[in-house]
Amino acid sequence: MATALAANDQCVAGDDSCALKALQLHSRKIGETRDDADASVNQSDAPWHYAQNCWSPCGRKPGFCEGFCGKGNACCRYGRASDPEECKSANFFPVRGWHTCVTTSAQPNAEYKEAEEKDSQAPKPPPGMACSKLNETWNQLCQDAVSWGAKDGKWDPNAKKWYSQMKDITGVEHTQATQDDFQRLFYCAPPGGKGCGLPPCQCSKPPCDSCFAGAPPPVLREVCNQDPDSIACKPPAKPLDYNGKAWPTMSYPGTGEMHVFAIGDWGGMDGTLNPGEGRNALVAYSRGAVPGPSVFPRTRWNKHHTEELCSHDALTYCYDSHGSNCTEKCGYVDGVDDKAQLLVADAMRQRALENEPQFFLNVGDNFYWGGIEKTCGTPMDELTYTAHHQFDQVYEGVYTGTGIAGKPWFSVLGNHDWGGRQFNNGWDQQIAYTWYSKRWIMPAPYYSATMDFPDQGFSIEALMIDTNSHDAHSIFEDPEHNLCGPHNPVDANCAAAGGPSSISHCAGFFHSLWSEQQKWVEKTLAKSEATWQVIVTHFPCGHDQYWYRQLHEKFGLDLLVTGHRHDQELWTADDPRNHMGGLTCFVTGGGGGISSEATPDPDNKKDWFGEGEYGFFDLTFSKTAIKVESINYDGQVLKSSTVKPARGWMMR
């Protein structure tokens, strides 16, 4: 039995050495506790997952949580008056900034004990075991649901809805599925969340450990007929292998206006996905469990970020109740905040009827809350069912219609695509999707793309870069905005995908990646022969201004396209915030996947940082100018500016 925490076990914010040692110590204690068959059942364990955020693993509610925190322990936040009695009797908090596992002197009541015993985490299968029968102990969570589904459940009037993902995962309809097929479904995408520990050894359509029997084949682009070795034609061995490579030049003939749409922070939550790996459903409020995307409710602050106006919980209530009895400070606008992604997509469709875009520039945060809900490490020539489902519901099914369907999306990763507050989600699957879609383009975290307009005598070179090092800190620094922080699993590891190998190596990985890119950007701009040079990235105008100024003045960078802040901001050359030597920059973080920074109410703009809250940008390129227009979610042009070629281009 692990010993109780002592007061000197507490780590202060910023003390990486202490934090990592504590995480390792308590990770070992967890193993000792779980492996000790003779351990006393009358004492509490030392809290598991030391200093980790327990909010999501404990079902987004405070109180006793023995499945994640250990026997007799609770998930609590220091000083939170609304937490239950067991939290008020906690004798030690390892951290104070979020809900974490604590020892409490209170005792779980009989009702909790009964529920916890029933839903307790099943034992893990032996290492190396690839499949098993249903009756093994590591399948105990799913046994009843699988048996009932295979016998009676599949004939229930609601069965088509419950088992809607059966065909894609197993290759058979739910009415034809065997018990083994149901075990496979509950291993891959468990309806109701109670998953099996291993897939079956036999099933209707092997391989039975595959979670996507209906996987589509890779796409074949036109360029592959002439150049089959192009990066557009075959995925890399690892996700970072194509870093710094050039996507094949794309040609756009014609003498009419050439438009490009830019959008970011657009991908809402996929409420009908049944995530595997013991993950929670992507549902923040009751009406989010529907097909298509739902907007994630964020906190809202005043303009200078000194006062929280509306907490996540308060804004979630606004979404859940359609704004009924919603506090005025939340600024919730029903029909806008809850439909933001769909409204922006519709505005693009309407705009495209007259200003049809040639392609899109996508600045990232493509799927909230944490990107693709799959642990990193899937081979690059495979598309998981999870990625397919999220792309289908949040991307493919939304950006449709005349003028925008089938148009290429040149894309980068945002911090939420890496995992939001962790680094080990399925960011590599967003890269892999490049070879399963004719319009999604993201061959690496950073790359270049050239677009040629031969009939008008100009070209664009876009440098797509990853600036997420801005959210990669030491483990206890700014934990709610930290890819390398305590929300990561203790054993988080993306080494198989070429990413960070551990929490301790995480910040170094991202900062090394950033340093590598800076050298590449300067070298690429120096030799660019394109008429226009554009950088597309996630982190917004205001970051790294001195460096971008150098790129503008020395190499002729013409335009900076960004996101991350959840609004629409056009920083013209004379904007007092702009210290980039005349370089135009804009933020297009109002794509609608997450609620906007401030209320979208146009009669209440005191906390607005830009000209709008939800929307996109329309760029009109010609040989001599770029017209930049900020488009609101209702189609109105909010602000515009004209960019002339940078001095570096005129010198060339």
Phi, psi and omega in degrees: 000131179290149182281159179291156180292139172263158183301327183280005173284346184291139176251143177269155180302133177095350181269084184299316184301312179298314184298314182293320177297319180295318179298316180294317180300312184283335171297319177293322180296322178301312180299318180297318183294316183289330183274349185272096183292339183261010183297148180295143178259007184259355180245161172279148171285159163299141183305133175284165176052056185308125176067005178279156176282122185258003189300306181290313180300336180263024173077022178059039175212144181278166177117192182305134181208071186291333181297327181253325187263347181102164186304127176077005185254162186229162176258112188218161176238134183302128175077006181276104186295334183279352178290154186291176187302322182299331178287327181288343178258011177293139185259356182196133175243117181294331174218164185240358188266354182201172177290130180219162182286132182223157171277138180228148179277350177287162180245137177300140178281172186297323181296317179295315182301318181295316179293319181293321180295321181292322185257014184298153182295130180290152176301150179280146177292159179299145178304136177090346179283126187261338182202166179196170173286162183295328188280007177286154187297330181286355174255013189295331180296326187258353190303310182296316182294321180293313181298315180292319180299317182290334184263300186248325187300325184291348178258000179293147179303335180266003188300322182299323178285314182300316188251035184297338183264004183300313185296315181296322186276317186256343181088001179230155175290155183297330180288339180258359187285140176272175176299322178297322178295322177294322177297320178297317178300314184285344171282320187273312185212076189291117172299127182088349172092352182267094189271160174277150181283332179217155175282169178285161177273341177229148179198176184292322182225089179297163003285136189283345178269001176278137180257018180207073179294334181263024183299133177287158176285159174301151180277159176241111179278159182300324183298337184289340176290329180264328185221079184295344179268002179299152177295343177285349190251341180212136182290156178284167176293323178226156189300332184265001186296332181264014176306131177079001179280160179260128172292146180306138181302135180251136186250136181232090179288166178122158183249000180279179178299140180250111184253148175226130176262142178236137184209155177204165176053045192256341193270106180286188183274140180269093187286350179256003176285135171258093186293144172272195176060022180072018182278156178281153174296152182271064183229115180264338180211160193303321182276012175272351182273058181226160176301149181089180185277150169236145186284136177277128180279119178259173171285154175239134182240169172288173188303322184266007175059038178253347181222125175282118181273327185207120180285166175303316181296318181294319180290326175301319177299321178299316178297317184294328187255010185057031177087001180292126180058027179279136181299140185299327182296336179292335177065024184290134177241107181294139183090349176241298181302322184273355180230022191302312182299318181291324179293318179294318178299320179292322177296323177294319178301314181295319180295323183292341179297330178249327182240073185293124181284149174278327179197174179245148167249119186247118188267009170099184197058067188271340179213118175266151005274324189235040178075211178286127187279065181208140179292141180303156175119359176294137178306145187290344177265016178237143172247123180281158177297323179301312179297316179302314183295315181294318177297320182295315186280327190255340184239294186299322182277355184253313186266074184237173174106166182303129175097333180239338179296135175080358181280140183297141174245105174279118196233152172232168178271138169261175181299326179288338178286331174286337181146352178084287177237023174205169186247001192248025173277187191276050176299329180291334178287333173293325176291315181299330182297341177308324184264009174239009181216140178276353181240341180275123183233111175204076185285349183190168175299329173219140185194176178236159178213134179246134178240124185252137179240079193297326183283348180244359171071034175216167181213162179235133169246119180255126176258113184263113188234160182254115180250025185285000172299339177294343176245025179242104187234179171297160198302322183257008179274122176046063190299336180278353177223058187212112177295339187250019188267193188286356175284345176292146167301149182304324184259023180306135187200118177244024182300325181297335179260006182083009180265196180301140182270348181190171177300319184293334180264357189296304183300319178299322178300310184292322180288328174293319177299320180293316179298319178299318181292320181302317178296318180296318180299312182296319179294319182291317178295324182297328182256004182294137177248008181286156177294317183238136174245127184231136171253134179239124181205176186271311188288143201277172172310135182114334177274141173053040186298322181297319180294315180296326176298318177299317180297323180291312187280326185268323187245354176085026174301130188260328188206140177242122185247121188222180177212228175077304172285135191270066177199190181238120184223120174257109178266098178286171183299330182261010178296130181299340177279344189271113178242037184251026173069027180100359178289127175282137180223147171220154176252124176236062181265014182259034182292344170101007177284338180223151182297151187290164180304315182232175178301142175278006179293114184292348178268005181222075188260009188297336180253013178284138178262342180225204183268350180200171182249318176237139178164201180206180178239145174245118180252126177252112183263139169220184181291334188246351184198158169240121174269122183250121181234129177269118186252126178286165180297341178262009176093352180286143173278116185270327184197150179213160179202162178240133180254127174260160181303139179293158182303325180300323180290319181296325178293323179292000000 
